[in-house]
Amino acid sequence: MRADCKDTRRKRRASFSRQARWSVAYAALFIVRFLSTADAQADSVRILYVLEAGTYKAETANNVPTAGTTGLVNFVRKVELLERTTNVAARRGARFGLRYLVEGLPGTAVDITFVLRFPPSGLRDPVTGQRHWRNTHSKSVPVGIPLYREYQLEHDWEVVPGIWRFEFWHAGLKFGEQAFCLYSVPDSNDGGGSIVHDQECANDLVS
């Protein structure tokens, strides 16, 4: 009987040992696969190319309420470049932005956090009373395909002169940026005076 008990205990220990080895093996395999996926996405983002930047004409096809923004994220179509420039007249209705391309592994997609930084005074929504200093939202985008990003000044309270910065972040690191100088324009009721160009703002773009 004692021999049988010892033999049974040996078999149980051997069985537990094999199960433990398989568990460790599966865990190691999961970790390797997880790290490989994460590394592949991290390696897929190398650089952001700004193909063009300026003012645009487009149609808003849809918009979605999005947390972290001034309210809505627009989805547009029929995008047409009006002027290549980084100096934009700050007036209601203006669309400005850029076409860009993320270089990386062909056929992959990466998670990008889009940050738009407003001038230091921020944008104050008179309805909610909230002041916004930036827009932030994330999205998975394809690699190696020209894409478009913009902001439209839809409300009077968004018409704020100064430096506006479109930033692109991945895995906690900023890998691209495009800045615009929005300059003041006279009110249409003031007799049609000359444009007041914010020269300090323009100089900041090249500093």
Order of alpha helices (4+ residues) and beta strands (2+ residues): alpha-beta-beta-beta-beta-beta-beta-beta-beta-beta-beta-beta-alpha
